[in-house]
Amino acid sequence: SLDQGAAALELVTKAANANPELATFHDLRGRLLLEAGQTGEAEREFSLALERDSEFAPSLEAQGTLALRAGDFAQARAQYDRAAQADPGNAQYVYLKAQTEYLQSNLQSAAEFFGQALELDSAHVGAHNDLAWLMASEGRDLESALDHAALPARLSPNADTLDPLGCVSLRLGASQKPVGVLR
């Protein structure tokens, strides 16, 4: 965040070398390498983290995200499943499964996973936002979709959250509010 990636990587590398048995430092090193555009090295660090702890959810999620970037939906979903099993209280892993389903146009499955993510974290901005968009796109249960769209727009008002709110409002037949929201 402070544009000190090289210094951060050096510190984490020292920590990983001093504590090679801990998955956490390998995972963090992988994330820093990924941020620096060194995908191959990042993948290696995530694998090292999982050698230390085969159920280390953050590294399972990272491998899923790398698979998703490569277009391997099955592998991404498998890794997100493993991460969710390893950390069953973490809504983010269920949310990532939902997004993977959505990207494959498995809308019913995506909606179910968005709902599961919200059961785990009732304030999960992404799950509310994406579920609202999905519901509005299908034109179903628009009042509920409006509730789902309103929370993210209130908590994090930006283009990504205001767009679904405007879309749902338009689908409900309102005219002035959506124009202002979308503008």
Biotite code that builds the C-alpha atoms (Angstrom):
import biotite.structure as struc

atoms = struc.array([
    struc.Atom([0.000, 0.000, 0.000], chain_id="A", res_id=1, res_name="SER", atom_name="CA", element="C"),
    struc.Atom([2.899, 2.337, 0.672], chain_id="A", res_id=2, res_name="LEU", atom_name="CA", element="C"),
    struc.Atom([4.713, 1.339, -2.526], chain_id="A", res_id=3, res_name="ASP", atom_name="CA", element="C"),
    struc.Atom([7.368, -0.494, -0.519], chain_id="A", res_id=4, res_name="GLN", atom_name="CA", element="C"),
    struc.Atom([6.863, -3.943, -2.014], chain_id="A", res_id=5, res_name="GLY", atom_name="CA", element="C"),
    struc.Atom([10.546, -4.740, -2.288], chain_id="A", res_id=6, res_name="ALA", atom_name="CA", element="C"),
    struc.Atom([11.149, -3.904, 1.376], chain_id="A", res_id=7, res_name="ALA", atom_name="CA", element="C"),
    struc.Atom([8.099, -5.930, 2.408], chain_id="A", res_id=8, res_name="ALA", atom_name="CA", element="C"),
    struc.Atom([9.269, -8.896, 0.342], chain_id="A", res_id=9, res_name="LEU", atom_name="CA", element="C"),
    struc.Atom([12.705, -8.708, 1.965], chain_id="A", res_id=10, res_name="GLU", atom_name="CA", element="C"),
    struc.Atom([11.187, -8.712, 5.470], chain_id="A", res_id=11, res_name="LEU", atom_name="CA", element="C"),
    struc.Atom([8.835, -11.589, 4.695], chain_id="A", res_id=12, res_name="VAL", atom_name="CA", element="C"),
    struc.Atom([11.644, -13.580, 3.078], chain_id="A", res_id=13, res_name="THR", atom_name="CA", element="C"),
    struc.Atom([13.702, -13.194, 6.265], chain_id="A", res_id=14, res_name="LYS", atom_name="CA", element="C"),
    struc.Atom([10.719, -14.283, 8.349], chain_id="A", res_id=15, res_name="ALA", atom_name="CA", element="C"),
    struc.Atom([10.091, -17.291, 6.078], chain_id="A", res_id=16, res_name="ALA", atom_name="CA", element="C"),
    struc.Atom([13.761, -18.301, 6.223], chain_id="A", res_id=17, res_name="ASN", atom_name="CA", element="C"),
    struc.Atom([13.775, -17.964, 10.019], chain_id="A", res_id=18, res_name="ALA", atom_name="CA", element="C"),
    struc.Atom([10.518, -19.935, 10.337], chain_id="A", res_id=19, res_name="ASN", atom_name="CA", element="C"),
    struc.Atom([10.451, -22.295, 7.341], chain_id="A", res_id=20, res_name="PRO", atom_name="CA", element="C"),
    struc.Atom([7.882, -24.566, 8.991], chain_id="A", res_id=21, res_name="GLU", atom_name="CA", element="C"),
    struc.Atom([5.186, -21.852, 9.132], chain_id="A", res_id=22, res_name="LEU", atom_name="CA", element="C"),
    struc.Atom([2.758, -21.697, 6.230], chain_id="A", res_id=23, res_name="ALA", atom_name="CA", element="C"),
    struc.Atom([1.833, -18.083, 6.957], chain_id="A", res_id=24, res_name="THR", atom_name="CA", element="C"),
    struc.Atom([5.110, -16.551, 5.822], chain_id="A", res_id=25, res_name="PHE", atom_name="CA", element="C"),
    struc.Atom([5.185, -18.578, 2.599], chain_id="A", res_id=26, res_name="HIS", atom_name="CA", element="C"),
    struc.Atom([1.619, -17.504, 1.849], chain_id="A", res_id=27, res_name="ASP", atom_name="CA", element="C"),
    struc.Atom([2.432, -13.861, 2.492], chain_id="A", res_id=28, res_name="LEU", atom_name="CA", element="C"),
    struc.Atom([5.581, -14.110, 0.386], chain_id="A", res_id=29, res_name="ARG", atom_name="CA", element="C"),
    struc.Atom([3.468, -15.611, -2.402], chain_id="A", res_id=30, res_name="GLY", atom_name="CA", element="C"),
    struc.Atom([1.028, -12.724, -2.232], chain_id="A", res_id=31, res_name="ARG", atom_name="CA", element="C"),
    struc.Atom([3.816, -10.168, -2.421], chain_id="A", res_id=32, res_name="LEU", atom_name="CA", element="C"),
    struc.Atom([5.386, -11.989, -5.363], chain_id="A", res_id=33, res_name="LEU", atom_name="CA", element="C"),
    struc.Atom([2.015, -12.117, -7.088], chain_id="A", res_id=34, res_name="LEU", atom_name="CA", element="C"),
    struc.Atom([1.623, -8.375, -6.566], chain_id="A", res_id=35, res_name="GLU", atom_name="CA", element="C"),
    struc.Atom([5.063, -7.923, -8.129], chain_id="A", res_id=36, res_name="ALA", atom_name="CA", element="C"),
    struc.Atom([3.983, -9.919, -11.185], chain_id="A", res_id=37, res_name="GLY", atom_name="CA", element="C"),
    struc.Atom([6.086, -12.983, -10.384], chain_id="A", res_id=38, res_name="GLN", atom_name="CA", element="C"),
    struc.Atom([3.323, -15.554, -10.776], chain_id="A", res_id=39, res_name="THR", atom_name="CA", element="C"),
    struc.Atom([5.557, -18.632, -11.036], chain_id="A", res_id=40, res_name="GLY", atom_name="CA", element="C"),
    struc.Atom([7.417, -17.785, -7.851], chain_id="A", res_id=41, res_name="GLU", atom_name="CA", element="C"),
    struc.Atom([4.152, -16.961, -6.122], chain_id="A", res_id=42, res_name="ALA", atom_name="CA", element="C"),
    struc.Atom([2.723, -20.354, -7.084], chain_id="A", res_id=43, res_name="GLU", atom_name="CA", element="C"),
    struc.Atom([5.807, -22.020, -5.629], chain_id="A", res_id=44, res_name="ARG", atom_name="CA", element="C"),
    struc.Atom([5.370, -20.180, -2.322], chain_id="A", res_id=45, res_name="GLU", atom_name="CA", element="C"),
    struc.Atom([1.698, -21.163, -2.086], chain_id="A", res_id=46, res_name="PHE", atom_name="CA", element="C"),
    struc.Atom([2.716, -24.761, -2.700], chain_id="A", res_id=47, res_name="SER", atom_name="CA", element="C"),
    struc.Atom([5.364, -24.486, 0.038], chain_id="A", res_id=48, res_name="LEU", atom_name="CA", element="C"),
    struc.Atom([2.743, -23.106, 2.419], chain_id="A", res_id=49, res_name="ALA", atom_name="CA", element="C"),
    struc.Atom([0.491, -26.078, 1.651], chain_id="A", res_id=50, res_name="LEU", atom_name="CA", element="C"),
    struc.Atom([3.370, -28.493, 2.170], chain_id="A", res_id=51, res_name="GLU", atom_name="CA", element="C"),
    struc.Atom([3.644, -27.044, 5.694], chain_id="A", res_id=52, res_name="ARG", atom_name="CA", element="C"),
    struc.Atom([-0.128, -27.124, 6.265], chain_id="A", res_id=53, res_name="ASP", atom_name="CA", element="C"),
    struc.Atom([-2.210, -28.880, 3.631], chain_id="A", res_id=54, res_name="SER", atom_name="CA", element="C"),
    struc.Atom([-5.372, -27.176, 4.904], chain_id="A", res_id=55, res_name="GLU", atom_name="CA", element="C"),
    struc.Atom([-4.041, -23.611, 5.065], chain_id="A", res_id=56, res_name="PHE", atom_name="CA", element="C"),
    struc.Atom([-7.120, -21.868, 3.702], chain_id="A", res_id=57, res_name="ALA", atom_name="CA", element="C"),
    struc.Atom([-5.472, -18.637, 2.460], chain_id="A", res_id=58, res_name="PRO", atom_name="CA", element="C"),
    struc.Atom([-3.070, -20.570, 0.232], chain_id="A", res_id=59, res_name="SER", atom_name="CA", element="C"),
    struc.Atom([-5.870, -22.820, -1.013], chain_id="A", res_id=60, res_name="LEU", atom_name="CA", element="C"),
    struc.Atom([-7.801, -19.670, -1.931], chain_id="A", res_id=61, res_name="GLU", atom_name="CA", element="C"),
    struc.Atom([-4.736, -18.196, -3.642], chain_id="A", res_id=62, res_name="ALA", atom_name="CA", element="C"),
    struc.Atom([-4.302, -21.328, -5.735], chain_id="A", res_id=63, res_name="GLN", atom_name="CA", element="C"),
    struc.Atom([-7.981, -21.164, -6.629], chain_id="A", res_id=64, res_name="GLY", atom_name="CA", element="C"),
    struc.Atom([-7.624, -17.573, -7.726], chain_id="A", res_id=65, res_name="THR", atom_name="CA", element="C"),
    struc.Atom([-4.598, -18.423, -9.852], chain_id="A", res_id=66, res_name="LEU", atom_name="CA", element="C"),
    struc.Atom([-6.565, -21.264, -11.461], chain_id="A", res_id=67, res_name="ALA", atom_name="CA", element="C"),
    struc.Atom([-9.490, -18.928, -12.101], chain_id="A", res_id=68, res_name="LEU", atom_name="CA", element="C"),
    struc.Atom([-7.170, -16.408, -13.770], chain_id="A", res_id=69, res_name="ARG", atom_name="CA", element="C"),
    struc.Atom([-5.933, -19.220, -16.003], chain_id="A", res_id=70, res_name="ALA", atom_name="CA", element="C"),
    struc.Atom([-9.522, -20.116, -16.914], chain_id="A", res_id=71, res_name="GLY", atom_name="CA", element="C"),
    struc.Atom([-9.495, -23.439, -15.062], chain_id="A", res_id=72, res_name="ASP", atom_name="CA", element="C"),
    struc.Atom([-12.908, -23.195, -13.418], chain_id="A", res_id=73, res_name="PHE", atom_name="CA", element="C"),
    struc.Atom([-12.923, -26.769, -12.130], chain_id="A", res_id=74, res_name="ALA", atom_name="CA", element="C"),
    struc.Atom([-9.594, -26.337, -10.355], chain_id="A", res_id=75, res_name="GLN", atom_name="CA", element="C"),
    struc.Atom([-10.604, -22.937, -8.987], chain_id="A", res_id=76, res_name="ALA", atom_name="CA", element="C"),
    struc.Atom([-13.834, -24.360, -7.611], chain_id="A", res_id=77, res_name="ARG", atom_name="CA", element="C"),
    struc.Atom([-12.004, -27.336, -6.084], chain_id="A", res_id=78, res_name="ALA", atom_name="CA", element="C"),
    struc.Atom([-9.525, -25.063, -4.304], chain_id="A", res_id=79, res_name="GLN", atom_name="CA", element="C"),
    struc.Atom([-12.267, -22.730, -3.061], chain_id="A", res_id=80, res_name="TYR", atom_name="CA", element="C"),
    struc.Atom([-14.156, -25.792, -1.795], chain_id="A", res_id=81, res_name="ASP", atom_name="CA", element="C"),
    struc.Atom([-11.070, -26.942, 0.093], chain_id="A", res_id=82, res_name="ARG", atom_name="CA", element="C"),
    struc.Atom([-10.537, -23.462, 1.538], chain_id="A", res_id=83, res_name="ALA", atom_name="CA", element="C"),
    struc.Atom([-14.178, -23.298, 2.678], chain_id="A", res_id=84, res_name="ALA", atom_name="CA", element="C"),
    struc.Atom([-13.847, -26.712, 4.312], chain_id="A", res_id=85, res_name="GLN", atom_name="CA", element="C"),
    struc.Atom([-10.613, -25.697, 6.013], chain_id="A", res_id=86, res_name="ALA", atom_name="CA", element="C"),
    struc.Atom([-12.136, -22.464, 7.344], chain_id="A", res_id=87, res_name="ASP", atom_name="CA", element="C"),
    struc.Atom([-15.907, -23.054, 7.425], chain_id="A", res_id=88, res_name="PRO", atom_name="CA", element="C"),
    struc.Atom([-16.679, -19.737, 9.101], chain_id="A", res_id=89, res_name="GLY", atom_name="CA", element="C"),
    struc.Atom([-15.075, -17.624, 6.374], chain_id="A", res_id=90, res_name="ASN", atom_name="CA", element="C"),
    struc.Atom([-17.699, -16.231, 3.995], chain_id="A", res_id=91, res_name="ALA", atom_name="CA", element="C"),
    struc.Atom([-15.107, -15.087, 1.455], chain_id="A", res_id=92, res_name="GLN", atom_name="CA", element="C"),
    struc.Atom([-14.312, -18.620, 0.318], chain_id="A", res_id=93, res_name="TYR", atom_name="CA", element="C"),
    struc.Atom([-17.994, -19.401, -0.238], chain_id="A", res_id=94, res_name="VAL", atom_name="CA", element="C"),
    struc.Atom([-18.354, -16.074, -2.052], chain_id="A", res_id=95, res_name="TYR", atom_name="CA", element="C"),
    struc.Atom([-15.497, -17.008, -4.381], chain_id="A", res_id=96, res_name="LEU", atom_name="CA", element="C"),
    struc.Atom([-17.237, -20.306, -5.126], chain_id="A", res_id=97, res_name="LYS", atom_name="CA", element="C"),
    struc.Atom([-20.361, -18.287, -5.972], chain_id="A", res_id=98, res_name="ALA", atom_name="CA", element="C"),
    struc.Atom([-18.447, -16.022, -8.322], chain_id="A", res_id=99, res_name="GLN", atom_name="CA", element="C"),
    struc.Atom([-16.899, -19.030, -10.053], chain_id="A", res_id=100, res_name="THR", atom_name="CA", element="C"),
    struc.Atom([-20.363, -20.485, -10.588], chain_id="A", res_id=101, res_name="GLU", atom_name="CA", element="C"),
    struc.Atom([-21.640, -17.133, -11.835], chain_id="A", res_id=102, res_name="TYR", atom_name="CA", element="C"),
    struc.Atom([-18.798, -16.838, -14.345], chain_id="A", res_id=103, res_name="LEU", atom_name="CA", element="C"),
    struc.Atom([-19.843, -20.212, -15.744], chain_id="A", res_id=104, res_name="GLN", atom_name="CA", element="C"),
    struc.Atom([-23.495, -19.086, -15.970], chain_id="A", res_id=105, res_name="SER", atom_name="CA", element="C"),
    struc.Atom([-24.536, -21.537, -13.258], chain_id="A", res_id=106, res_name="ASN", atom_name="CA", element="C"),
    struc.Atom([-26.885, -18.911, -11.872], chain_id="A", res_id=107, res_name="LEU", atom_name="CA", element="C"),
    struc.Atom([-28.929, -21.079, -9.521], chain_id="A", res_id=108, res_name="GLN", atom_name="CA", element="C"),
    struc.Atom([-25.793, -22.497, -7.924], chain_id="A", res_id=109, res_name="SER", atom_name="CA", element="C"),
    struc.Atom([-24.261, -19.010, -7.729], chain_id="A", res_id=110, res_name="ALA", atom_name="CA", element="C"),
    struc.Atom([-27.368, -17.651, -5.981], chain_id="A", res_id=111, res_name="ALA", atom_name="CA", element="C"),
    struc.Atom([-27.246, -20.495, -3.462], chain_id="A", res_id=112, res_name="GLU", atom_name="CA", element="C"),
    struc.Atom([-23.591, -19.841, -2.676], chain_id="A", res_id=113, res_name="PHE", atom_name="CA", element="C"),
    struc.Atom([-24.179, -16.080, -2.384], chain_id="A", res_id=114, res_name="PHE", atom_name="CA", element="C"),
    struc.Atom([-26.900, -16.938, 0.124], chain_id="A", res_id=115, res_name="GLY", atom_name="CA", element="C"),
    struc.Atom([-24.555, -19.252, 2.025], chain_id="A", res_id=116, res_name="GLN", atom_name="CA", element="C"),
    struc.Atom([-21.924, -16.519, 2.162], chain_id="A", res_id=117, res_name="ALA", atom_name="CA", element="C"),
    struc.Atom([-24.519, -14.152, 3.616], chain_id="A", res_id=118, res_name="LEU", atom_name="CA", element="C"),
    struc.Atom([-25.475, -16.726, 6.239], chain_id="A", res_id=119, res_name="GLU", atom_name="CA", element="C"),
    struc.Atom([-21.848, -16.680, 7.357], chain_id="A", res_id=120, res_name="LEU", atom_name="CA", element="C"),
    struc.Atom([-21.430, -12.900, 7.093], chain_id="A", res_id=121, res_name="ASP", atom_name="CA", element="C"),
    struc.Atom([-24.636, -10.912, 6.816], chain_id="A", res_id=122, res_name="SER", atom_name="CA", element="C"),
    struc.Atom([-22.684, -7.769, 5.865], chain_id="A", res_id=123, res_name="ALA", atom_name="CA", element="C"),
    struc.Atom([-20.601, -9.307, 3.051], chain_id="A", res_id=124, res_name="HIS", atom_name="CA", element="C"),
    struc.Atom([-20.671, -6.471, 0.511], chain_id="A", res_id=125, res_name="VAL", atom_name="CA", element="C"),
    struc.Atom([-19.732, -8.588, -2.496], chain_id="A", res_id=126, res_name="GLY", atom_name="CA", element="C"),
    struc.Atom([-22.330, -11.286, -1.826], chain_id="A", res_id=127, res_name="ALA", atom_name="CA", element="C"),
    struc.Atom([-25.122, -8.726, -1.349], chain_id="A", res_id=128, res_name="HIS", atom_name="CA", element="C"),
    struc.Atom([-24.033, -6.803, -4.412], chain_id="A", res_id=129, res_name="ASN", atom_name="CA", element="C"),
    struc.Atom([-23.695, -9.788, -6.726], chain_id="A", res_id=130, res_name="ASP", atom_name="CA", element="C"),
    struc.Atom([-26.902, -11.420, -5.509], chain_id="A", res_id=131, res_name="LEU", atom_name="CA", element="C"),
    struc.Atom([-28.780, -8.157, -6.142], chain_id="A", res_id=132, res_name="ALA", atom_name="CA", element="C"),
    struc.Atom([-27.356, -7.991, -9.660], chain_id="A", res_id=133, res_name="TRP", atom_name="CA", element="C"),
    struc.Atom([-28.234, -11.608, -10.356], chain_id="A", res_id=134, res_name="LEU", atom_name="CA", element="C"),
    struc.Atom([-31.791, -11.187, -9.058], chain_id="A", res_id=135, res_name="MET", atom_name="CA", element="C"),
    struc.Atom([-32.319, -7.965, -11.019], chain_id="A", res_id=136, res_name="ALA", atom_name="CA", element="C"),
    struc.Atom([-30.926, -9.542, -14.185], chain_id="A", res_id=137, res_name="SER", atom_name="CA", element="C"),
    struc.Atom([-33.435, -12.352, -13.828], chain_id="A", res_id=138, res_name="GLU", atom_name="CA", element="C"),
    struc.Atom([-36.215, -9.921, -12.860], chain_id="A", res_id=139, res_name="GLY", atom_name="CA", element="C"),
    struc.Atom([-37.126, -11.912, -9.761], chain_id="A", res_id=140, res_name="ARG", atom_name="CA", element="C"),
    struc.Atom([-37.923, -10.856, -6.205], chain_id="A", res_id=141, res_name="ASP", atom_name="CA", element="C"),
    struc.Atom([-36.978, -7.265, -6.943], chain_id="A", res_id=142, res_name="LEU", atom_name="CA", element="C"),
    struc.Atom([-37.901, -5.956, -3.483], chain_id="A", res_id=143, res_name="GLU", atom_name="CA", element="C"),
    struc.Atom([-35.438, -8.388, -1.943], chain_id="A", res_id=144, res_name="SER", atom_name="CA", element="C"),
    struc.Atom([-32.907, -7.499, -4.642], chain_id="A", res_id=145, res_name="ALA", atom_name="CA", element="C"),
    struc.Atom([-33.299, -3.850, -3.656], chain_id="A", res_id=146, res_name="LEU", atom_name="CA", element="C"),
    struc.Atom([-32.521, -4.723, -0.040], chain_id="A", res_id=147, res_name="ASP", atom_name="CA", element="C"),
    struc.Atom([-29.422, -6.617, -1.161], chain_id="A", res_id=148, res_name="HIS", atom_name="CA", element="C"),
    struc.Atom([-28.304, -3.715, -3.371], chain_id="A", res_id=149, res_name="ALA", atom_name="CA", element="C"),
    struc.Atom([-28.900, -1.012, -0.763], chain_id="A", res_id=150, res_name="ALA", atom_name="CA", element="C"),
    struc.Atom([-26.495, -2.362, 1.856], chain_id="A", res_id=151, res_name="LEU", atom_name="CA", element="C"),
    struc.Atom([-23.336, -2.390, -0.302], chain_id="A", res_id=152, res_name="PRO", atom_name="CA", element="C"),
    struc.Atom([-24.231, 1.022, -1.755], chain_id="A", res_id=153, res_name="ALA", atom_name="CA", element="C"),
    struc.Atom([-24.516, 2.361, 1.788], chain_id="A", res_id=154, res_name="ARG", atom_name="CA", element="C"),
    struc.Atom([-21.376, 0.672, 3.146], chain_id="A", res_id=155, res_name="LEU", atom_name="CA", element="C"),
    struc.Atom([-19.128, 1.224, 0.140], chain_id="A", res_id=156, res_name="SER", atom_name="CA", element="C"),
    struc.Atom([-20.633, 3.730, -2.298], chain_id="A", res_id=157, res_name="PRO", atom_name="CA", element="C"),
    struc.Atom([-18.715, 3.320, -5.550], chain_id="A", res_id=158, res_name="ASN", atom_name="CA", element="C"),
    struc.Atom([-19.485, 2.443, -9.154], chain_id="A", res_id=159, res_name="ALA", atom_name="CA", element="C"),
    struc.Atom([-19.474, -1.291, -8.420], chain_id="A", res_id=160, res_name="ASP", atom_name="CA", element="C"),
    struc.Atom([-22.117, -0.997, -5.705], chain_id="A", res_id=161, res_name="THR", atom_name="CA", element="C"),
    struc.Atom([-24.199, 1.871, -7.090], chain_id="A", res_id=162, res_name="LEU", atom_name="CA", element="C"),
    struc.Atom([-24.663, 0.224, -10.493], chain_id="A", res_id=163, res_name="ASP", atom_name="CA", element="C"),
    struc.Atom([-26.681, -2.733, -9.122], chain_id="A", res_id=164, res_name="PRO", atom_name="CA", element="C"),
    struc.Atom([-28.734, -0.363, -6.959], chain_id="A", res_id=165, res_name="LEU", atom_name="CA", element="C"),
    struc.Atom([-29.619, 1.704, -10.016], chain_id="A", res_id=166, res_name="GLY", atom_name="CA", element="C"),
    struc.Atom([-30.349, -1.419, -12.057], chain_id="A", res_id=167, res_name="CYS", atom_name="CA", element="C"),
    struc.Atom([-32.697, -2.855, -9.415], chain_id="A", res_id=168, res_name="VAL", atom_name="CA", element="C"),
    struc.Atom([-34.435, 0.505, -9.035], chain_id="A", res_id=169, res_name="SER", atom_name="CA", element="C"),
    struc.Atom([-34.985, 0.679, -12.793], chain_id="A", res_id=170, res_name="LEU", atom_name="CA", element="C"),
    struc.Atom([-36.409, -2.833, -12.814], chain_id="A", res_id=171, res_name="ARG", atom_name="CA", element="C"),
    struc.Atom([-38.814, -1.781, -10.053], chain_id="A", res_id=172, res_name="LEU", atom_name="CA", element="C"),
    struc.Atom([-40.093, 0.998, -12.286], chain_id="A", res_id=173, res_name="GLY", atom_name="CA", element="C"),
    struc.Atom([-38.708, 3.980, -10.411], chain_id="A", res_id=174, res_name="ALA", atom_name="CA", element="C"),
    struc.Atom([-37.533, 6.760, -12.684], chain_id="A", res_id=175, res_name="SER", atom_name="CA", element="C"),
    struc.Atom([-35.825, 9.594, -10.825], chain_id="A", res_id=176, res_name="GLN", atom_name="CA", element="C"),
    struc.Atom([-33.837, 7.677, -8.196], chain_id="A", res_id=177, res_name="LYS", atom_name="CA", element="C"),
    struc.Atom([-32.065, 5.273, -10.596], chain_id="A", res_id=178, res_name="PRO", atom_name="CA", element="C"),
    struc.Atom([-31.018, 8.082, -12.893], chain_id="A", res_id=179, res_name="VAL", atom_name="CA", element="C"),
    struc.Atom([-29.399, 9.906, -9.971], chain_id="A", res_id=180, res_name="GLY", atom_name="CA", element="C"),
    struc.Atom([-27.786, 6.731, -8.651], chain_id="A", res_id=181, res_name="VAL", atom_name="CA", element="C"),
    struc.Atom([-26.437, 5.725, -12.048], chain_id="A", res_id=182, res_name="LEU", atom_name="CA", element="C"),
    struc.Atom([-25.258, 9.253, -12.783], chain_id="A", res_id=183, res_name="ARG", atom_name="CA", element="C"),
])
